[in-house]
Amino acid sequence: GSVYRDNDPPHLQKAFPWKAYCADHGYEGNCVYPLPGQPFVVKTHFPARDKRDFDKLPSIATLRIVRNPVASIYSEYVFKHQPPEQIVPHDWVVKTVADWKRFQEYWNSQPNVVTLIYEDLFKNPEPVLKGALSAIHLQFTDADIERAVK
């Protein structure tokens, strides 16, 4: 599941009560509401950004994917500044690094958080994904892993 929904055509006309959407086996074309007890994904930047309704819900387990901080911060800069300037403004870097640090410190202190390194997931997706899903006690098959990696 996911907090995002299809854009064309929108398969869900409204969000969950906590302002999220969900997808069954991917994003586009598969948006469905989860049944009670089914897992769903919430992409969040809390506490680096304001808390949204679904950030307030309790969770059983959390998978956190962490990118190389330089790549992560530069990616955010490019996303927010089109076209990007040749030199990233110093004040923006200082604020964004502080936000990144606050985010990491918060999630490091939470219970039941499994941290994945994005670069490890990218280089060795099958064993890293299997390890992460096992760590949060999510049942899966080899076919599930193959589909996810594909």
C-alpha positions, 0 to 999 in steps of 0.5 A: 500500500501507499499514501499515493493514488493513481493520477489517471484515472484516479481509482480512489476518489477520496483518501483514507480517513487519515488522508492517505491512499493505498495500492495493492501490488504497486502504485499505478492502476492498483489502488485499493483500501487495505483490509484491517491488519493488512500492511500499508506504506506511508512515506513521511518526512516527519519530523523534518516536516510538519506532522500529517494526520497519518503520521499520528497513527500508531504503527506495529513496525517501520521500515526506514530507507536512508540514502547517502545524506549528500545524495538525499539532500542534493536530490531534494534541492534539485526537486525544489529548485528548477532549474537548479543553481550551480551553487547550492545556497549555504543557508539552504544547506544548513537548514536542510542538514538540520532537518535531515539530522532531526529526522534521523535522530527521531527515527533512531529513537523509535521502537520497532524501526528497521533501517535499510540503506538505499544503496544496499537495497539498490545493489542487492535488492533480493537479500536486503528486501527479504531481510527487512520484511522478515525483520518486521514479520511480514509474510512473503513468497519468493514470487513477491520478492521477484515482483518487487525487484522487477 
